[in-house]
Amino acid sequence: MQTERERERERERERERERERERERERGRGRGRERERGREGWRERERHIHRDDKRNRIKALMVLNNCVYLLLFY
């Protein structure tokens, strides 16, 4: 009788752990606020990532340009 209760408690704990894991997966690990907004939050993040990508590309080109300049004219 006692062991049956313990098994049931263990099953319940396991279900709770599984639910918690599922919630973590849905939230995307700590990005809960953006995830709650749904697709708009995702699009907003994508836009920021894209903008940062453009900035990084421009910076890389500027550095490359400086290197070429130094090699040619120094």
PyMOL Python script that loads the backbone (N, CA, C, O; Angstrom):
from pymol import cmd

cmd.read_pdbstr("""\
ATOM      1  N   MET A   1       0.842  -1.211   0.000  1.00  0.00           N
ATOM      2  CA  MET A   1       0.000   0.000   0.000  1.00  0.00           C
ATOM      3  C   MET A   1       0.876   1.260   0.000  1.00  0.00           C
ATOM      4  O   MET A   1       0.681   2.161  -0.816  1.00  0.00           O
ATOM      5  N   GLN A   2       1.830   1.310   0.914  1.00  0.00           N
ATOM      6  CA  GLN A   2       2.726   2.459   0.981  1.00  0.00           C
ATOM      7  C   GLN A   2       3.570   2.591  -0.296  1.00  0.00           C
ATOM      8  O   GLN A   2       3.770   3.693  -0.808  1.00  0.00           O
ATOM      9  N   THR A   3       4.060   1.452  -0.799  1.00  0.00           N
ATOM     10  CA  THR A   3       4.889   1.490  -2.001  1.00  0.00           C
ATOM     11  C   THR A   3       4.083   1.993  -3.205  1.00  0.00           C
ATOM     12  O   THR A   3       4.624   2.681  -4.071  1.00  0.00           O
ATOM     13  N   GLU A   4       2.799   1.650  -3.257  1.00  0.00           N
ATOM     14  CA  GLU A   4       1.948   2.120  -4.362  1.00  0.00           C
ATOM     15  C   GLU A   4       1.814   3.636  -4.315  1.00  0.00           C
ATOM     16  O   GLU A   4       1.859   4.301  -5.351  1.00  0.00           O
ATOM     17  N   ARG A   5       1.649   4.180  -3.117  1.00  0.00           N
ATOM     18  CA  ARG A   5       1.572   5.642  -2.974  1.00  0.00           C
ATOM     19  C   ARG A   5       2.879   6.289  -3.390  1.00  0.00           C
ATOM     20  O   ARG A   5       2.886   7.310  -4.079  1.00  0.00           O
ATOM     21  N   GLU A   6       3.991   5.688  -2.967  1.00  0.00           N
ATOM     22  CA  GLU A   6       5.300   6.233  -3.339  1.00  0.00           C
ATOM     23  C   GLU A   6       5.491   6.215  -4.845  1.00  0.00           C
ATOM     24  O   GLU A   6       6.000   7.173  -5.428  1.00  0.00           O
ATOM     25  N   ARG A   7       5.077   5.110  -5.476  1.00  0.00           N
ATOM     26  CA  ARG A   7       5.190   5.026  -6.941  1.00  0.00           C
ATOM     27  C   ARG A   7       4.349   6.109  -7.611  1.00  0.00           C
ATOM     28  O   ARG A   7       4.777   6.732  -8.583  1.00  0.00           O
ATOM     29  N   GLU A   8       3.155   6.323  -7.083  1.00  0.00           N
ATOM     30  CA  GLU A   8       2.274   7.349  -7.651  1.00  0.00           C
ATOM     31  C   GLU A   8       2.893   8.740  -7.496  1.00  0.00           C
ATOM     32  O   GLU A   8       2.851   9.554  -8.418  1.00  0.00           O
ATOM     33  N   ARG A   9       3.466   9.001  -6.318  1.00  0.00           N
ATOM     34  CA  ARG A   9       4.128  10.293  -6.100  1.00  0.00           C
ATOM     35  C   ARG A   9       5.291  10.473  -7.073  1.00  0.00           C
ATOM     36  O   ARG A   9       5.480  11.546  -7.646  1.00  0.00           O
ATOM     37  N   GLU A  10       6.060   9.408  -7.248  1.00  0.00           N
ATOM     38  CA  GLU A  10       7.213   9.472  -8.162  1.00  0.00           C
ATOM     39  C   GLU A  10       6.742   9.743  -9.596  1.00  0.00           C
ATOM     40  O   GLU A  10       7.347  10.539 -10.314  1.00  0.00           O
ATOM     41  N   ARG A  11       5.662   9.076 -10.003  1.00  0.00           N
ATOM     42  CA  ARG A  11       5.111   9.320 -11.338  1.00  0.00           C
ATOM     43  C   ARG A  11       4.666  10.767 -11.483  1.00  0.00           C
ATOM     44  O   ARG A  11       4.894  11.395 -12.517  1.00  0.00           O
ATOM     45  N   GLU A  12       4.027  11.293 -10.437  1.00  0.00           N
ATOM     46  CA  GLU A  12       3.556  12.682 -10.465  1.00  0.00           C
ATOM     47  C   GLU A  12       4.750  13.640 -10.566  1.00  0.00           C
ATOM     48  O   GLU A  12       4.715  14.604 -11.330  1.00  0.00           O
ATOM     49  N   ARG A  13       5.798  13.368  -9.792  1.00  0.00           N
ATOM     50  CA  ARG A  13       7.002  14.201  -9.863  1.00  0.00           C
ATOM     51  C   ARG A  13       7.599  14.171 -11.271  1.00  0.00           C
ATOM     52  O   ARG A  13       8.007  15.199 -11.811  1.00  0.00           O
ATOM     53  N   GLU A  14       7.639  12.979 -11.845  1.00  0.00           N
ATOM     54  CA  GLU A  14       8.198  12.836 -13.201  1.00  0.00           C
ATOM     55  C   GLU A  14       7.356  13.621 -14.216  1.00  0.00           C
ATOM     56  O   GLU A  14       7.898  14.271 -15.110  1.00  0.00           O
ATOM     57  N   ARG A  15       6.031  13.554 -14.070  1.00  0.00           N
ATOM     58  CA  ARG A  15       5.160  14.329 -14.960  1.00  0.00           C
ATOM     59  C   ARG A  15       5.418  15.821 -14.806  1.00  0.00           C
ATOM     60  O   ARG A  15       5.468  16.561 -15.789  1.00  0.00           O
ATOM     61  N   GLU A  16       5.582  16.254 -13.552  1.00  0.00           N
ATOM     62  CA  GLU A  16       5.846  17.677 -13.287  1.00  0.00           C
ATOM     63  C   GLU A  16       7.176  18.098 -13.905  1.00  0.00           C
ATOM     64  O   GLU A  16       7.281  19.170 -14.501  1.00  0.00           O
ATOM     65  N   ARG A  17       8.193  17.245 -13.756  1.00  0.00           N
ATOM     66  CA  ARG A  17       9.493  17.557 -14.371  1.00  0.00           C
ATOM     67  C   ARG A  17       9.365  17.673 -15.877  1.00  0.00           C
ATOM     68  O   ARG A  17       9.950  18.566 -16.491  1.00  0.00           O
ATOM     69  N   GLU A  18       8.591  16.761 -16.477  1.00  0.00           N
ATOM     70  CA  GLU A  18       8.397  16.777 -17.933  1.00  0.00           C
ATOM     71  C   GLU A  18       7.682  18.060 -18.355  1.00  0.00           C
ATOM     72  O   GLU A  18       8.043  18.673 -19.360  1.00  0.00           O
ATOM     73  N   ARG A  19       6.665  18.467 -17.583  1.00  0.00           N
ATOM     74  CA  ARG A  19       5.956  19.712 -17.892  1.00  0.00           C
ATOM     75  C   ARG A  19       6.910  20.900 -17.812  1.00  0.00           C
ATOM     76  O   ARG A  19       6.879  21.792 -18.659  1.00  0.00           O
ATOM     77  N   GLU A  20       7.761  20.900 -16.782  1.00  0.00           N
ATOM     78  CA  GLU A  20       8.725  21.990 -16.610  1.00  0.00           C
ATOM     79  C   GLU A  20       9.695  22.040 -17.796  1.00  0.00           C
ATOM     80  O   GLU A  20      10.004  23.117 -18.306  1.00  0.00           O
ATOM     81  N   ARG A  21      10.170  20.879 -18.226  1.00  0.00           N
ATOM     82  CA  ARG A  21      11.066  20.829 -19.387  1.00  0.00           C
ATOM     83  C   ARG A  21      10.368  21.377 -20.622  1.00  0.00           C
ATOM     84  O   ARG A  21      10.958  22.110 -21.416  1.00  0.00           O
ATOM     85  N   GLU A  22       9.100  21.006 -20.771  1.00  0.00           N
ATOM     86  CA  GLU A  22       8.325  21.476 -21.922  1.00  0.00           C
ATOM     87  C   GLU A  22       8.187  22.994 -21.886  1.00  0.00           C
ATOM     88  O   GLU A  22       8.338  23.661 -22.910  1.00  0.00           O
ATOM     89  N   ARG A  23       7.898  23.539 -20.697  1.00  0.00           N
ATOM     90  CA  ARG A  23       7.780  24.993 -20.557  1.00  0.00           C
ATOM     91  C   ARG A  23       9.095  25.671 -20.920  1.00  0.00           C
ATOM     92  O   ARG A  23       9.103  26.689 -21.611  1.00  0.00           O
ATOM     93  N   GLU A  24      10.216  25.100 -20.448  1.00  0.00           N
ATOM     94  CA  GLU A  24      11.534  25.663 -20.766  1.00  0.00           C
ATOM     95  C   GLU A  24      11.750  25.671 -22.266  1.00  0.00           C
ATOM     96  O   GLU A  24      12.236  26.654 -22.825  1.00  0.00           O
ATOM     97  N   ARG A  25      11.387  24.570 -22.920  1.00  0.00           N
ATOM     98  CA  ARG A  25      11.561  24.496 -24.374  1.00  0.00           C
ATOM     99  C   ARG A  25      10.724  25.564 -25.065  1.00  0.00           C
ATOM    100  O   ARG A  25      11.194  26.223 -25.993  1.00  0.00           O
ATOM    101  N   GLU A  26       9.469  25.736 -24.609  1.00  0.00           N
ATOM    102  CA  GLU A  26       8.591  26.726 -25.231  1.00  0.00           C
ATOM    103  C   GLU A  26       9.113  28.139 -25.029  1.00  0.00           C
ATOM    104  O   GLU A  26       9.043  28.972 -25.933  1.00  0.00           O
ATOM    105  N   ARG A  27       9.642  28.406 -23.826  1.00  0.00           N
ATOM    106  CA  ARG A  27      10.121  29.754 -23.541  1.00  0.00           C
ATOM    107  C   ARG A  27      11.411  30.069 -24.279  1.00  0.00           C
ATOM    108  O   ARG A  27      11.748  31.237 -24.470  1.00  0.00           O
ATOM    109  N   GLY A  28      12.131  29.043 -24.692  1.00  0.00           N
ATOM    110  CA  GLY A  28      13.393  29.294 -25.339  1.00  0.00           C
ATOM    111  C   GLY A  28      14.464  29.663 -24.335  1.00  0.00           C
ATOM    112  O   GLY A  28      15.370  30.436 -24.645  1.00  0.00           O
ATOM    113  N   ARG A  29      14.369  29.119 -23.139  1.00  0.00           N
ATOM    114  CA  ARG A  29      15.366  29.286 -22.082  1.00  0.00           C
ATOM    115  C   ARG A  29      15.613  30.743 -21.711  1.00  0.00           C
ATOM    116  O   ARG A  29      16.641  31.319 -22.065  1.00  0.00           O
ATOM    117  N   GLY A  30      14.656  31.334 -20.991  1.00  0.00           N
ATOM    118  CA  GLY A  30      14.873  32.655 -20.422  1.00  0.00           C
ATOM    119  C   GLY A  30      14.389  33.797 -21.291  1.00  0.00           C
ATOM    120  O   GLY A  30      14.406  34.948 -20.853  1.00  0.00           O
ATOM    121  N   ARG A  31      13.953  33.511 -22.519  1.00  0.00           N
ATOM    122  CA  ARG A  31      13.441  34.584 -23.356  1.00  0.00           C
ATOM    123  C   ARG A  31      11.918  34.571 -23.279  1.00  0.00           C
ATOM    124  O   ARG A  31      11.237  34.621 -24.304  1.00  0.00           O
ATOM    125  N   GLY A  32      11.395  34.503 -22.072  1.00  0.00           N
ATOM    126  CA  GLY A  32       9.963  34.346 -21.889  1.00  0.00           C
ATOM    127  C   GLY A  32       9.150  35.519 -22.384  1.00  0.00           C
ATOM    128  O   GLY A  32       8.089  35.337 -22.982  1.00  0.00           O
ATOM    129  N   ARG A  33       9.648  36.747 -22.135  1.00  0.00           N
ATOM    130  CA  ARG A  33       8.857  37.923 -22.496  1.00  0.00           C
ATOM    131  C   ARG A  33       8.667  38.007 -23.999  1.00  0.00           C
ATOM    132  O   ARG A  33       7.558  38.248 -24.476  1.00  0.00           O
ATOM    133  N   GLU A  34       9.748  37.807 -24.749  1.00  0.00           N
ATOM    134  CA  GLU A  34       9.623  37.876 -26.200  1.00  0.00           C
ATOM    135  C   GLU A  34       8.757  36.743 -26.723  1.00  0.00           C
ATOM    136  O   GLU A  34       7.981  36.921 -27.662  1.00  0.00           O
ATOM    137  N   ARG A  35       8.898  35.564 -26.099  1.00  0.00           N
ATOM    138  CA  ARG A  35       8.143  34.396 -26.575  1.00  0.00           C
ATOM    139  C   ARG A  35       6.656  34.597 -26.343  1.00  0.00           C
ATOM    140  O   ARG A  35       5.832  34.147 -27.138  1.00  0.00           O
ATOM    141  N   GLU A  36       6.305  35.290 -25.226  1.00  0.00           N
ATOM    142  CA  GLU A  36       4.890  35.505 -24.928  1.00  0.00           C
ATOM    143  C   GLU A  36       4.222  36.358 -25.999  1.00  0.00           C
ATOM    144  O   GLU A  36       3.040  36.177 -26.292  1.00  0.00           O
ATOM    145  N   ARG A  37       4.969  37.282 -26.580  1.00  0.00           N
ATOM    146  CA  ARG A  37       4.381  38.131 -27.615  1.00  0.00           C
ATOM    147  C   ARG A  37       4.107  37.350 -28.893  1.00  0.00           C
ATOM    148  O   ARG A  37       3.356  37.801 -29.758  1.00  0.00           O
ATOM    149  N   GLY A  38       4.718  36.183 -29.005  1.00  0.00           N
ATOM    150  CA  GLY A  38       4.435  35.333 -30.158  1.00  0.00           C
ATOM    151  C   GLY A  38       5.317  35.656 -31.346  1.00  0.00           C
ATOM    152  O   GLY A  38       6.500  35.964 -31.200  1.00  0.00           O
ATOM    153  N   ARG A  39       4.720  35.581 -32.525  1.00  0.00           N
ATOM    154  CA  ARG A  39       5.485  35.745 -33.761  1.00  0.00           C
ATOM    155  C   ARG A  39       6.094  37.145 -33.873  1.00  0.00           C
ATOM    156  O   ARG A  39       7.182  37.299 -34.428  1.00  0.00           O
ATOM    157  N   GLU A  40       5.413  38.152 -33.358  1.00  0.00           N
ATOM    158  CA  GLU A  40       5.932  39.518 -33.459  1.00  0.00           C
ATOM    159  C   GLU A  40       7.271  39.620 -32.728  1.00  0.00           C
ATOM    160  O   GLU A  40       8.215  40.228 -33.233  1.00  0.00           O
ATOM    161  N   GLY A  41       7.348  39.027 -31.546  1.00  0.00           N
ATOM    162  CA  GLY A  41       8.600  39.047 -30.801  1.00  0.00           C
ATOM    163  C   GLY A  41       9.709  38.356 -31.568  1.00  0.00           C
ATOM    164  O   GLY A  41      10.851  38.814 -31.584  1.00  0.00           O
ATOM    165  N   TRP A  42       9.358  37.242 -32.207  1.00  0.00           N
ATOM    166  CA  TRP A  42      10.340  36.505 -32.992  1.00  0.00           C
ATOM    167  C   TRP A  42      10.816  37.349 -34.164  1.00  0.00           C
ATOM    168  O   TRP A  42      12.014  37.411 -34.443  1.00  0.00           O
ATOM    169  N   ARG A  43       9.868  38.008 -34.860  1.00  0.00           N
ATOM    170  CA  ARG A  43      10.239  38.849 -36.009  1.00  0.00           C
ATOM    171  C   ARG A  43      11.117  40.002 -35.566  1.00  0.00           C
ATOM    172  O   ARG A  43      12.076  40.367 -36.247  1.00  0.00           O
ATOM    173  N   GLU A  44      10.777  40.582 -34.403  1.00  0.00           N
ATOM    174  CA  GLU A  44      11.559  41.704 -33.879  1.00  0.00           C
ATOM    175  C   GLU A  44      13.003  41.261 -33.619  1.00  0.00           C
ATOM    176  O   GLU A  44      13.951  41.969 -33.956  1.00  0.00           O
ATOM    177  N   ARG A  45      13.150  40.085 -33.017  1.00  0.00           N
ATOM    178  CA  ARG A  45      14.509  39.564 -32.767  1.00  0.00           C
ATOM    179  C   ARG A  45      15.235  39.333 -34.078  1.00  0.00           C
ATOM    180  O   ARG A  45      16.413  39.665 -34.210  1.00  0.00           O
ATOM    181  N   GLU A  46      14.521  38.755 -35.065  1.00  0.00           N
ATOM    182  CA  GLU A  46      15.134  38.492 -36.369  1.00  0.00           C
ATOM    183  C   GLU A  46      15.620  39.793 -36.993  1.00  0.00           C
ATOM    184  O   GLU A  46      16.713  39.845 -37.557  1.00  0.00           O
ATOM    185  N   ARG A  47      14.810  40.841 -36.893  1.00  0.00           N
ATOM    186  CA  ARG A  47      15.197  42.125 -37.474  1.00  0.00           C
ATOM    187  C   ARG A  47      16.456  42.658 -36.798  1.00  0.00           C
ATOM    188  O   ARG A  47      17.366  43.151 -37.465  1.00  0.00           O
ATOM    189  N   HIS A  48      16.504  42.554 -35.451  1.00  0.00           N
ATOM    190  CA  HIS A  48      17.687  43.026 -34.730  1.00  0.00           C
ATOM    191  C   HIS A  48      18.915  42.228 -35.134  1.00  0.00           C
ATOM    192  O   HIS A  48      19.989  42.793 -35.339  1.00  0.00           O
ATOM    193  N   ILE A  49      18.758  40.919 -35.248  1.00  0.00           N
ATOM    194  CA  ILE A  49      19.887  40.069 -35.635  1.00  0.00           C
ATOM    195  C   ILE A  49      20.362  40.476 -37.022  1.00  0.00           C
ATOM    196  O   ILE A  49      21.563  40.582 -37.272  1.00  0.00           O
ATOM    197  N   HIS A  50      19.408  40.702 -37.923  1.00  0.00           N
ATOM    198  CA  HIS A  50      19.756  41.071 -39.296  1.00  0.00           C
ATOM    199  C   HIS A  50      20.500  42.404 -39.312  1.00  0.00           C
ATOM    200  O   HIS A  50      21.492  42.562 -40.023  1.00  0.00           O
ATOM    201  N   ARG A  51      20.009  43.366 -38.517  1.00  0.00           N
ATOM    202  CA  ARG A  51      20.640  44.684 -38.463  1.00  0.00           C
ATOM    203  C   ARG A  51      22.060  44.563 -37.913  1.00  0.00           C
ATOM    204  O   ARG A  51      22.988  45.171 -38.446  1.00  0.00           O
ATOM    205  N   ASP A  52      22.228  43.775 -36.846  1.00  0.00           N
ATOM    206  CA  ASP A  52      23.555  43.566 -36.278  1.00  0.00           C
ATOM    207  C   ASP A  52      24.468  42.908 -37.297  1.00  0.00           C
ATOM    208  O   ASP A  52      25.652  43.231 -37.380  1.00  0.00           O
ATOM    209  N   ASP A  53      23.913  41.981 -38.076  1.00  0.00           N
ATOM    210  CA  ASP A  53      24.675  41.304 -39.115  1.00  0.00           C
ATOM    211  C   ASP A  53      25.190  42.309 -40.132  1.00  0.00           C
ATOM    212  O   ASP A  53      26.351  42.241 -40.537  1.00  0.00           O
ATOM    213  N   LYS A  54      24.331  43.249 -40.554  1.00  0.00           N
ATOM    214  CA  LYS A  54      24.736  44.287 -41.505  1.00  0.00           C
ATOM    215  C   LYS A  54      25.846  45.141 -40.916  1.00  0.00           C
ATOM    216  O   LYS A  54      26.834  45.431 -41.590  1.00  0.00           O
ATOM    217  N   ARG A  55      25.687  45.549 -39.651  1.00  0.00           N
ATOM    218  CA  ARG A  55      26.704  46.379 -39.003  1.00  0.00           C
ATOM    219  C   ARG A  55      28.035  45.653 -38.957  1.00  0.00           C
ATOM    220  O   ARG A  55      29.079  46.233 -39.255  1.00  0.00           O
ATOM    221  N   ASN A  56      27.996  44.375 -38.581  1.00  0.00           N
ATOM    222  CA  ASN A  56      29.234  43.605 -38.502  1.00  0.00           C
ATOM    223  C   ASN A  56      29.896  43.492 -39.869  1.00  0.00           C
ATOM    224  O   ASN A  56      31.120  43.557 -39.978  1.00  0.00           O
ATOM    225  N   ARG A  57      29.087  43.323 -40.909  1.00  0.00           N
ATOM    226  CA  ARG A  57      29.629  43.221 -42.263  1.00  0.00           C
ATOM    227  C   ARG A  57      30.309  44.528 -42.656  1.00  0.00           C
ATOM    228  O   ARG A  57      31.390  44.518 -43.246  1.00  0.00           O
ATOM    229  N   ILE A  58      29.675  45.650 -42.329  1.00  0.00           N
ATOM    230  CA  ILE A  58      30.250  46.965 -42.651  1.00  0.00           C
ATOM    231  C   ILE A  58      31.558  47.164 -41.890  1.00  0.00           C
ATOM    232  O   ILE A  58      32.542  47.637 -42.458  1.00  0.00           O
ATOM    233  N   LYS A  59      31.570  46.803 -40.601  1.00  0.00           N
ATOM    234  CA  LYS A  59      32.797  46.936 -39.806  1.00  0.00           C
ATOM    235  C   LYS A  59      33.912  46.091 -40.390  1.00  0.00           C
ATOM    236  O   LYS A  59      35.056  46.537 -40.483  1.00  0.00           O
ATOM    237  N   ALA A  60      33.578  44.861 -40.786  1.00  0.00           N
ATOM    238  CA  ALA A  60      34.588  43.974 -41.359  1.00  0.00           C
ATOM    239  C   ALA A  60      35.149  44.562 -42.648  1.00  0.00           C
ATOM    240  O   ALA A  60      36.354  44.494 -42.890  1.00  0.00           O
ATOM    241  N   LEU A  61      34.280  45.137 -43.474  1.00  0.00           N
ATOM    242  CA  LEU A  61      34.749  45.763 -44.712  1.00  0.00           C
ATOM    243  C   LEU A  61      35.660  46.955 -44.425  1.00  0.00           C
ATOM    244  O   LEU A  61      36.654  47.163 -45.120  1.00  0.00           O
ATOM    245  N   MET A  62      35.317  47.735 -43.397  1.00  0.00           N
ATOM    246  CA  MET A  62      36.154  48.882 -43.044  1.00  0.00           C
ATOM    247  C   MET A  62      37.539  48.423 -42.579  1.00  0.00           C
ATOM    248  O   MET A  62      38.552  49.017 -42.948  1.00  0.00           O
ATOM    249  N   VAL A  63      37.575  47.375 -41.777  1.00  0.00           N
ATOM    250  CA  VAL A  63      38.858  46.849 -41.298  1.00  0.00           C
ATOM    251  C   VAL A  63      39.677  46.339 -42.479  1.00  0.00           C
ATOM    252  O   VAL A  63      40.876  46.606 -42.567  1.00  0.00           O
ATOM    253  N   LEU A  64      39.038  45.611 -43.380  1.00  0.00           N
ATOM    254  CA  LEU A  64      39.719  45.094 -44.566  1.00  0.00           C
ATOM    255  C   LEU A  64      40.252  46.244 -45.416  1.00  0.00           C
ATOM    256  O   LEU A  64      41.374  46.196 -45.921  1.00  0.00           O
ATOM    257  N   ASN A  65      39.425  47.275 -45.563  1.00  0.00           N
ATOM    258  CA  ASN A  65      39.825  48.454 -46.328  1.00  0.00           C
ATOM    259  C   ASN A  65      41.070  49.099 -45.707  1.00  0.00           C
ATOM    260  O   ASN A  65      42.001  49.470 -46.422  1.00  0.00           O
ATOM    261  N   ASN A  66      41.082  49.232 -44.372  1.00  0.00           N
ATOM    262  CA  ASN A  66      42.244  49.808 -43.691  1.00  0.00           C
ATOM    263  C   ASN A  66      43.488  48.958 -43.912  1.00  0.00           C
ATOM    264  O   ASN A  66      44.579  49.490 -44.119  1.00  0.00           O
ATOM    265  N   CYS A  67      43.326  47.632 -43.870  1.00  0.00           N
ATOM    266  CA  CYS A  67      44.469  46.739 -44.081  1.00  0.00           C
ATOM    267  C   CYS A  67      45.041  46.926 -45.492  1.00  0.00           C
ATOM    268  O   CYS A  67      46.256  47.020 -45.671  1.00  0.00           O
ATOM    269  N   VAL A  68      44.162  46.976 -46.476  1.00  0.00           N
ATOM    270  CA  VAL A  68      44.609  47.162 -47.865  1.00  0.00           C
ATOM    271  C   VAL A  68      45.313  48.511 -47.995  1.00  0.00           C
ATOM    272  O   VAL A  68      46.372  48.608 -48.615  1.00  0.00           O
ATOM    273  N   TYR A  69      44.731  49.529 -47.418  1.00  0.00           N
ATOM    274  CA  TYR A  69      45.323  50.867 -47.467  1.00  0.00           C
ATOM    275  C   TYR A  69      46.731  50.848 -46.869  1.00  0.00           C
ATOM    276  O   TYR A  69      47.670  51.384 -47.458  1.00  0.00           O
ATOM    277  N   LEU A  70      46.869  50.227 -45.699  1.00  0.00           N
ATOM    278  CA  LEU A  70      48.181  50.170 -45.045  1.00  0.00           C
ATOM    279  C   LEU A  70      49.187  49.392 -45.891  1.00  0.00           C
ATOM    280  O   LEU A  70      50.343  49.798 -46.010  1.00  0.00           O
ATOM    281  N   LEU A  71      48.752  48.279 -46.478  1.00  0.00           N
ATOM    282  CA  LEU A  71      49.666  47.481 -47.295  1.00  0.00           C
ATOM    283  C   LEU A  71      50.108  48.229 -48.545  1.00  0.00           C
ATOM    284  O   LEU A  71      51.268  48.142 -48.949  1.00  0.00           O
ATOM    285  N   LEU A  72      49.191  48.956 -49.149  1.00  0.00           N
ATOM    286  CA  LEU A  72      49.519  49.630 -50.414  1.00  0.00           C
ATOM    287  C   LEU A  72      50.328  50.910 -50.209  1.00  0.00           C
ATOM    288  O   LEU A  72      51.268  51.188 -50.954  1.00  0.00           O
ATOM    289  N   PHE A  73      49.952  51.682 -49.191  1.00  0.00           N
ATOM    290  CA  PHE A  73      50.517  53.032 -49.097  1.00  0.00           C
ATOM    291  C   PHE A  73      51.454  53.253 -47.927  1.00  0.00           C
ATOM    292  O   PHE A  73      51.845  54.389 -47.662  1.00  0.00           O
ATOM    293  N   TYR A  74      51.825  52.193 -47.217  1.00  0.00           N
ATOM    294  CA  TYR A  74      52.701  52.438 -46.067  1.00  0.00           C
ATOM    295  C   TYR A  74      54.127  52.130 -46.412  1.00  0.00           C
ATOM    296  O   TYR A  74      55.012  52.275 -45.568  1.00  0.00           O
TER     297      TYR A  74
END
""", "prot")
cmd.dss("prot")
cmd.show_as("cartoon", "prot")
cmd.util.cbc("prot")
cmd.orient("prot")
